[in-house]
Amino acid sequence: LHTAYRRQRQMCIRDSHRTPQSKMLLALSLGTAIGILPFTIYRALQQDWSVALLDLIVVVAMSIVFIYIYKTNNVKTASIVLILVALSGNVISFYMKGISQVNWIYPAMLSAYYVMSPNKGLLINFIMLTFYLPKLFQSLDTIHLSTFLVTIIITNVIAYVFASGLRKQEVMLKKLASEDYLTGTGNRRALSLSLIHI
């Protein structure tokens, strides 16, 4: 009983020190794994083995990312792996299944802005879009291609602006929470955070 209490207390302490980015990565990795799992099962039942295997790889990779973040709280490595798995799985699925998979680009692109800095998210999304464009030019007529490109641009602009504002607010709040307003020096919270990282 005492060991269980100690383990529960350690988990509460670990969870209270999670950064917003860590919480976001936990939600994205778990949500992606749970969201794609039914498609994996459906495709296996339909004997679409190649796409079912791809979906299973994404589910397992996202589950590993979730466990890694939960145990280590290392968001830098996990964010890179999460984005690479999400974007590569997205592009591969698009080339395997065709135009029916194009809608998966939107959640993948939005995730990039919340997992990375807005500028890196924009760059990653631009790179991903370059993989999509050759097949889109072949598959869509002019009006549908234009509609797709305009919605992608609007989605990226909105996500970029929102993510940039969120990052600025986070920096400002951290500064306000760790500095004395009158003197500009570190306060007790700044000292506590410094001691935790040592």
C-alpha angles and dihedrals in degrees: 000000000000091000092050090050091050092049091049091049092050090051091051091050091048092048093049090058095053116123121228088251091054091051090048092051091048091052094045096047095045093041092050093048093049093042096052097041095081090052089051091053093044093050091047090052089049088049091239088145101171095054092038088055091048091050090048091052090052092047092050093044092050090047090052090048089051092051092045093052092043093053101036105022086217102149100170097066093035094052092054092048092045094052094044092051093045096047098040091046089049095051094043091049090050092054093044099046102024133218093345088076096055094099091067089071092076100062090040091053094046091050091057091063094052097042097046136026113288092250093052090045090054091049093048091049092049090052091048091049091054088060091051099046102073093055092040091054089053096044106039133060119233098268095048092045090049091049091050094048094047092050091048091051093047092047092050094046093050093045092046094051093045094046092047091052091047092051092049091050091048092052091047093048092049090051093048091047096050104037132069107244096221102040102027091225126128117278132210092282091055089051092049092049091048091051092049091055093050 
